[in-house]
Amino acid sequence: MRIVGLTGGIGSGKSTVSNLFKAHGIPVVDADVVARNVLKKGTGGWRKVVAAFGNEILLPSGEVDRPKLGQIVFNDPDKRQLLNRLLAPYISTGILLEVFKLWLKGCKTITLDVPLLFEANMDKWTKPIIVVWVDPQTQLERLMSRDGTTAEEANSRINAQMPLDLKKTKADVVIDNSGSLDDLNERFREALADVKRPLTWAEFGLCRDGALVAFVSILCCVIVCRKVFL
């Protein structure tokens, strides 16, 4: 099984690239979706976060007010680290469960869409690693336009993440999204060619079909050996 790591930064266009993978038939495990699920009312993650941040982060329904919580942690590095520590075990487990479901379906290539791929040390489980990159000014302008924020607010959110230039140095493939949508589609097609190359033997061995082949091979060897030595 080939597990592609997809990451980027806020306002870089990572979600657009994630949707392009889906459109080309490659399933995506989205860490943001998993994170929303582990924060649902009554879950273990919800209880941990409410205990740490108080009931003031809750909506009248009891669900977490995500924009309010986001504003709190983006402006306080210590609280941001605390939130990450509280949710990391639940998010990791949720991601592994989604990967396992896709393995059972026989998927040979999947994409992990994880904003904190490097920070959570999940990059060691993915190959290739794709980073969606934009130049700092474009990132700032897009974020301000998308969220209707001031430059100061946008910079605060950008600076709360690992710099894109640093992520770029850790990538196997860089998709430059500083240009137009047509440019992005062209860069994506180039990256897709790398993703769709034939599986290595090690990758095939990790997928469901490879595991079945290995099991059948071992079973046949056992049967032959029994016939030879009995």
C-alpha positions as CSV (number, residue, x, y, z in Angstrom):
1,M,0.0,0.0,0.0
2,R,1.3,3.4,-0.9
3,I,0.5,6.1,1.6
4,V,1.0,9.6,0.2
5,G,1.6,12.4,2.7
6,L,-0.1,15.6,1.7
7,T,0.5,18.8,3.7
8,G,0.9,22.5,3.3
9,G,0.0,25.7,5.2
10,I,-3.1,27.7,5.8
11,G,-4.1,29.4,2.6
12,S,-1.7,27.4,0.5
13,G,-4.5,25.5,-1.4
14,K,-3.9,22.1,0.1
15,S,-7.6,21.4,0.3
16,T,-7.9,22.1,-3.5
17,V,-5.1,19.5,-4.1
18,S,-6.8,17.1,-1.8
19,N,-10.0,17.4,-3.8
20,L,-8.0,16.8,-7.0
21,F,-6.8,13.5,-5.6
22,K,-10.4,12.5,-4.9
23,A,-11.4,13.5,-8.4
24,H,-8.7,11.2,-9.8
25,G,-10.0,8.2,-7.8
26,I,-7.4,8.3,-5.0
27,P,-9.1,8.1,-1.6
28,V,-8.1,10.7,1.0
29,V,-8.0,10.5,4.7
30,D,-8.5,14.0,5.9
31,A,-7.1,14.8,9.4
32,D,-9.3,17.8,9.7
33,V,-12.4,15.7,9.3
34,V,-11.0,13.2,11.9
35,A,-10.3,16.1,14.2
36,R,-13.9,17.4,14.0
37,N,-15.1,13.9,14.8
38,V,-13.0,13.5,17.9
39,L,-14.3,16.8,19.2
40,K,-17.9,15.9,18.9
41,K,-20.0,16.2,22.1
42,G,-19.5,13.3,24.5
43,T,-16.3,11.9,22.9
44,G,-13.1,11.4,24.8
45,G,-11.5,14.3,23.0
46,W,-14.4,16.5,23.8
47,R,-14.2,15.7,27.5
48,K,-10.4,16.4,27.6
49,V,-10.7,19.7,25.8
50,V,-13.6,21.0,27.9
51,A,-11.8,20.0,31.1
52,A,-8.7,22.0,29.9
53,F,-10.4,25.0,28.4
54,G,-13.7,25.3,30.3
55,N,-17.3,25.4,29.3
56,E,-16.9,28.9,27.8
57,I,-15.7,27.2,24.6
58,L,-19.0,25.4,24.2
59,L,-22.0,26.4,22.1
60,P,-25.5,26.2,23.6
61,S,-25.9,22.8,22.0
62,G,-22.9,21.6,24.0
63,E,-20.7,21.2,20.9
64,V,-17.3,22.9,20.8
65,D,-17.3,26.4,19.3
66,R,-14.5,25.6,16.9
67,P,-13.9,29.2,15.7
68,K,-13.7,30.4,19.3
69,L,-11.3,27.6,20.3
70,G,-9.2,28.3,17.2
71,Q,-9.0,32.0,18.1
72,I,-7.8,31.1,21.6
73,V,-5.1,28.7,20.5
74,F,-3.8,30.7,17.6
75,N,-3.0,33.6,19.9
76,D,-1.4,31.5,22.6
77,P,1.4,29.0,21.7
78,D,1.2,27.2,25.0
79,K,-2.5,26.6,24.7
80,R,-2.0,25.5,21.1
81,Q,0.5,22.9,22.2
82,L,-1.8,21.8,25.0
83,L,-4.7,21.3,22.5
84,N,-2.4,19.3,20.2
85,R,-1.2,17.1,23.0
86,L,-4.8,16.4,24.2
87,L,-6.1,15.5,20.7
88,A,-3.1,13.9,19.1
89,P,-3.8,10.3,20.5
90,Y,-7.5,10.5,19.3
91,I,-6.6,11.9,15.9
92,S,-3.8,9.4,15.3
93,T,-6.2,6.5,16.3
94,G,-8.9,8.0,14.0
95,I,-6.5,8.2,11.1
96,L,-5.3,4.7,11.5
97,L,-8.9,3.4,11.6
98,E,-9.7,5.2,8.4
99,V,-6.5,3.8,6.8
100,F,-7.5,0.3,7.9
101,K,-10.9,0.6,6.4
102,L,-9.4,1.6,3.1
103,W,-7.0,-1.3,3.4
104,L,-9.9,-3.7,3.9
105,K,-11.4,-2.3,0.7
106,G,-8.3,-3.3,-1.2
107,C,-7.1,0.3,-1.9
108,K,-3.5,0.2,-3.1
109,T,-2.8,4.0,-2.9
110,I,-4.3,6.5,-0.4
111,T,-3.5,10.1,0.5
112,L,-3.1,11.3,4.1
113,D,-4.1,15.0,4.2
114,V,-2.5,16.2,7.4
115,P,-1.7,19.8,8.1
116,L,0.6,18.9,11.0
117,L,2.3,16.0,9.1
118,F,5.8,16.9,10.2
119,E,4.9,18.2,13.6
120,A,3.1,15.0,14.4
121,N,5.9,12.9,13.0
122,M,3.5,11.2,10.6
123,D,5.8,11.9,7.7
124,K,7.8,8.7,8.5
125,W,4.8,6.6,7.5
126,T,4.3,8.3,4.2
127,K,6.0,8.2,0.8
128,P,6.1,10.4,-1.2
129,I,5.5,13.5,0.8
130,I,3.8,16.3,-1.2
131,V,3.9,19.9,0.1
132,V,1.6,22.5,-1.4
133,W,3.7,25.7,-1.4
134,V,3.0,29.3,-2.1
135,D,5.1,32.4,-1.6
136,P,4.5,34.3,1.7
137,Q,2.8,37.3,0.1
138,T,0.4,35.2,-1.9
139,Q,-0.4,33.1,1.2
140,L,-1.1,36.2,3.2
141,E,-3.3,37.8,0.5
142,R,-5.3,34.6,-0.1
143,L,-5.9,34.1,3.6
144,M,-7.1,37.6,4.2
145,S,-9.4,37.4,1.2
146,R,-10.8,33.9,2.2
147,D,-11.4,34.7,5.9
148,G,-11.9,38.5,5.7
149,T,-9.2,39.0,8.3
150,T,-6.7,41.8,8.8
151,A,-3.1,41.4,7.8
152,E,-2.1,41.1,11.5
153,E,-4.7,38.4,12.2
154,A,-3.7,36.5,9.1
155,N,0.0,36.7,9.9
156,S,-0.8,35.4,13.4
157,R,-2.4,32.3,12.0
158,I,0.4,31.8,9.4
159,N,3.1,32.1,12.1
160,A,1.4,29.6,14.3
161,Q,2.4,26.9,11.8
162,M,5.7,25.5,10.6
163,P,6.9,27.8,7.8
164,L,6.1,26.6,4.3
165,D,9.7,27.1,3.2
166,L,10.8,24.7,5.9
167,K,8.2,22.1,4.9
168,K,9.3,22.5,1.3
169,T,12.8,21.3,2.2
170,K,11.3,18.1,3.7
171,A,9.2,17.3,0.6
172,D,9.7,14.6,-2.0
173,V,7.3,16.6,-4.3
174,V,6.5,20.3,-4.2
175,I,3.4,21.6,-5.8
176,D,3.8,25.4,-6.4
177,N,0.4,27.0,-6.1
178,S,1.5,30.6,-6.4
179,G,-0.1,30.9,-9.9
180,S,-3.4,30.3,-11.5
181,L,-5.8,27.3,-11.1
182,D,-4.6,26.1,-14.6
183,D,-1.0,26.2,-13.3
184,L,-2.1,24.2,-10.2
185,N,-3.7,21.6,-12.4
186,E,-0.6,21.2,-14.4
187,R,1.6,20.9,-11.3
188,F,-0.8,18.4,-9.9
189,R,-0.7,16.2,-13.0
190,E,3.1,16.1,-12.7
191,A,2.8,15.0,-9.0
192,L,0.1,12.5,-9.9
193,A,2.4,10.7,-12.3
194,D,4.8,10.1,-9.4
195,V,2.0,8.9,-7.2
196,K,0.6,6.5,-9.8
197,R,3.9,4.8,-10.6
198,P,3.9,1.0,-10.1
199,L,4.0,-0.1,-6.5
200,T,7.3,-1.4,-5.1
201,W,7.4,-5.0,-3.8
202,A,7.4,-3.6,-0.2
203,E,4.4,-1.4,-0.9
204,F,2.5,-4.3,-2.6
205,G,3.3,-6.5,0.4
206,L,1.5,-3.9,2.7
207,C,-1.7,-3.8,0.7
208,R,-4.5,-6.3,1.2
209,D,-3.9,-8.2,-2.0
210,G,-0.2,-8.5,-1.1
211,A,-1.0,-9.8,2.3
212,L,-3.3,-12.4,0.8
213,V,-0.7,-13.5,-1.6
214,A,1.8,-13.8,1.2
215,F,-0.7,-15.8,3.3
216,V,-1.5,-18.2,0.4
217,S,2.2,-18.7,-0.3
218,I,3.0,-19.5,3.3
219,L,0.0,-21.9,3.4
220,C,1.2,-23.7,0.3
221,C,4.7,-24.0,1.7
222,V,3.3,-25.5,4.9
223,I,1.2,-28.0,2.9
224,V,4.1,-29.1,0.7
225,C,6.4,-29.4,3.6
226,R,3.9,-31.6,5.5
227,K,3.6,-33.9,2.5
228,V,7.4,-34.1,2.1
229,F,8.3,-34.8,5.7
230,L,5.3,-37.0,6.7
